[in-house]
Each structure stands twice: as structure tokens, then as C-alpha cells.
């Protein structure tokens, strides 16, 4: 992809993130109704209006591109390039007033993630990963972009959003990994991946993820020097089993996968 085309994609992604943030911020810690979707996950007016705002930005910049959003489904199915949107990843955190959520924007080309944005509109932090480029990070609290080395699995900080995301079998497999690391922390949704990309967490193992949950995360982690796969070590793909292992130090991936193996 030519440099000008890459920068146009990045500019559109950042404009979409800004548009979503402008919608989300007035609703943060404000009274708002919370509905339950068919899968029992919560949704609010902020989720829906933020996704609509992003769709308008993308349509204005790239009218022939496809869009897949968590709240409003697909547009222009069959397009070679698809924008994958999750307006508020971590709605449970959002509705309880915790700034551990984020807006996710991923771009797929022929099914492969090539660009990802994690945007936290309350803290003002933004991670942007592009295939073949170093991670771009901005925020008011400091932090150096890049995953950190982890000498052995026993020194690793492991994170996952919630134990309820695992089936019984997956819980047993996650427990084997958890017993081999230094410490496990829960919560964070996409924000935890941002911390991994800043070298503050070493690995994340999760399950029950949809395309809009991970499409933006893979380029961010890979641009920071980490690796992302499913629990079998395979490439993430739409229609996969929903498992994800993100490892900051690629040298520790094999050991982590061995613990997660069936």
C-alpha cells in the first residue's frame, strides 16, 4: 500500500475515533437507559450514536468500503476493504462509570487486519497500529509504545476481562496458564490490550470474542512487537472459535500455548 493511501486510512480512522468520542463523552457517568441485547450484553444510546457517527465519517472518506459494526451490522458486503467497528468495547465499564472501555476501529483487507485503533475518549489515550509500522500512541499520562521482554513464563503478568467469558473446558485451560504466571488481573476489555502494547502487561488470554472485538486489537499488538493468535496458535479469522492469546514477548508464546492446549 502506498504511503499516501496508508495516511488517508489513518486520517479517516482518527477522524472516526474523534467523532465517536464526541458522542460518548457527554454520556459518561450521566443517567442513561441500559438495554439488554439478545446475548444479554448491555447497550446504550451512546453505543448506537457513536457507531452511526463513525459510519458517517467512513462513508464520507471511503464510500466504496464495507462496514461491519456491532450495533448496526454490515454495509456493502463483498467489498475488498472492510471497516470493523465496536463503538464502546466494555459497555459494562462505561455504564458503571469506569474509564476501562474504548472505541475500536479495525480495517480488514481481504479478511486480514491491517489497521487498528483503540481510543479511550475519557482519558484521551489512543493507540494506532498499522501493518508494517511501529505503534503510534498518544495520551496525557506518558507511556512508551512497545511490548516488553519477559524472560520466563513465571514472570508474566496475565490479564483477562472476565472468568464468565470461558466455557468449563476453557476455564480449565486458562487455569493451567494462570498457575504458571506471576499474577492474574481481571477486567479492562480493550484497555488491557493497550496496556500490553505499552509493556505493562505481558499476555492476555480470552474467549467468546467476535470479529469486532479483535479486528482492531491485532494490528495494535503486532505494531508494538507482540503476537496474536487463537489458543491453538492459528491466525485469527472471522468464523474462528473466539479464543485469543496476545503475548508481548513472542518468545513466550509457545509456552503459553502449551498451557492452553486441549
N, C-alpha and C positions, 0 to 999 in steps of 0.2 A: 504494500500500500504506500502510495506517495506521501511525502511529508505533509503537503498541503491538505490531502484528504484526511490524514490522521488528525491534524489540528482542527479541521472542521468537525470531525466526530467529537473530539474532546470539547470543543467550544459548545456544541449542542448539548452534550451530556452535562456540562457545568451549568448551562442555562436552564436545563430541565430540573436539575437539583435545586437551583435558586428559586425557581417557580414553585416547586413543591414546598420548600422551606417557608416561603412567604405565606402559604396556605396553612401550614402546620403550626407555626409559632403562636398565632393568636388563640389556638385551641389548647395549647399545653397548659395543664392544671386549671383549665376552665371547665365549668359544668357542661357536659355534653352527654347525649344518649349513646349507649353502647348496645349494639345489636349482636346476636349470635348467628354466625353463618351455619351452613349445613354441617360442616365439620366441627362445630362447637367453638371455633376460633372467633374472637371478638372483632368487630369492625365499627368504624365511626364515620361521621361526616368528613372528618379530616382525611381519613384514608381515601375516600372516594373523590373528594375535591382535589386532593393533591395529585392523584393519578390522572384526573382529567386535565389538570394544568400541565403536567408533563407531556401528555399526548398532544396537546395543542402546540407546545414548543417543538416537539419532534416532527409533527406534520408540517410545520412551517419551514423547517430546515431540510427535511428529507421526506418529501411527500410520497415517495415510492417505497419506502422501507416498511416492513411489517412491524407490528407492535403486539406484545403479549403482556398483559397486566393482570395482577392477582384479582383486582376488583371487577374489571370490565372485559376480560378475555382477549381474543385475537382480532386484529385488523390486518387486512391484506395478507392473508395466509398464502404461503408459497413464495413470498419474497426471499431473495437471497440473503438479505441482511435483516435481522430482527432485533428490536429493542425489547428488553425484558425488564419489567418494572414491578417493584414492590414499594408502594408509597410509604408505608410505615412497617418495617420489619421489627417486630417487638411491640405490637399493639398493647399487649398486657402491661408492659412497662410504661407505655405512653399514657394509658388511661389511669394508671396509679401514680403519675407524676414523677416517674424516674427517667432521667435522660439516657437510658441504656437502650435506645432504639435507633433506627436510622432509615434513611431512604436509600433504596438500592436501585441502581441503573446498570444493566448489563447490555452488551451488544454482542450478538452472535453473527458470525459469517459462515454460511454453510454448516450451521449447527455447532460451530466452535466458538467459545467465548474469546473475544479479542479485546474488549474494553470493559472495565468495571469501576463503578463509583460507589463508595459508602459515604453518605453525607449525614452528619449529625447536626440538625438545624438549631438546636438549643445551645450546644457548646461551641458551635462554629468550627467544628473539625470536618475535614474532608480528605478522603483517601481516593486516589485515582490511579488505577493500574491499566497499562496498555501493553499488549503483547510485544515483546522485544525491547521494552523500555524500562527504566528504573521507576519505582513507585514515586508518585508525587503526593506530598502530604502538606496540609496547611491547618493551623489551629493555634489558639492563643496560649496553650499550656506547654509548648515545647514537645519534644519527642523526635527521635531520629528515625527516618524511614529505613526499614531493613530488618529482617528477621535476625535473631541472634543464634550463635552456635550453642549447641547443647551436647556436652561431651558423652554423656551416657543417659539412657532412658530413666534411670533412677533419679536424675536431677531435674527432670522435666516438670513444668507446670502445665497441667491438663485442664481443659475447660469444656463445658457443655451447657446448653441453655437450660435443660430440664430433664430429670430422670423419666418423666412421663412420656417423652418422645420415643422411648425404646420399647420394643416388644420384650417378652420374657427372655427369649433367646438372646436378643441384642443386649439386654441388661446384664446377662451373664458374661457376654463377651466384653462389654465395656468395663465390667468389674475387674476382669483379668488385666486390662490395661491400667485401670486406676490403681490396682495393688502394686504395679511396677514403677509408678512415678513418685515424685516427691509430694505432690499436693494436687487436689482436685478442687476447682471452683465452679460454682453453678451460676447461671444467669448471664445475660449480656447480649443474646441474639447476635445480630451482625456486628455490634460494637466490639465483641470479643475478638472477631477476626481483625478488626482494626488494631487492637492491642497486640495481636500476634504479629501483625505487619510492622509494629514498632519495636519488636523484640521484648515485649513484656510478658508474653505467654509463649509456651513452646509448642503446644499442639491442641487441637480441638477435634473431638470425635462426636458426631451427631447422626441422627437418623430422622426418617419421616420428612425429608426435605423435598420441596417442589422446585421446579426449574427456576422460578422467580426468587427462591431462597438462596440459590447458589450461583446463578449466572454471573452476578457482579463480583462475587467473592473470589472466584478462581483467579481472575486477572490481577486482583489486588495482592493476593498472597504470592502468586508467581512473580509479580514485578518486585516484590520485596525479598525474593530469593528463596521462598518456600516452595512446597509441593502440595498438590491437592489431588485426591483420588477418592474412589469409593473404598469400602472396607476390604475389598479383595485386591486393591491396588490398581483397579481399572480406571480408565478415563471417565469422568463424569459425562453423562449424556441424558438428554430428555428421554423419559421412559425407563431410567435406571431404577435401582432398588431404593433410592432415597438416602443411602448412607453416605457419609462424607468424613474423610480424615484429612485435616490440614496440619502439616508439620513444618515448623520453621526451619529446622536443620534437616536437609534431605538425607543426611547420613543416619538419622534416627527413624526414617520411615519404615524400613524393613522390620526393625524390632517392634515397632508399634503395630504393624500389620500382623505380625506373628501372634500378638496377644489378642487381636480382634478376629482371628481366623475361626471358622466354624470347626 
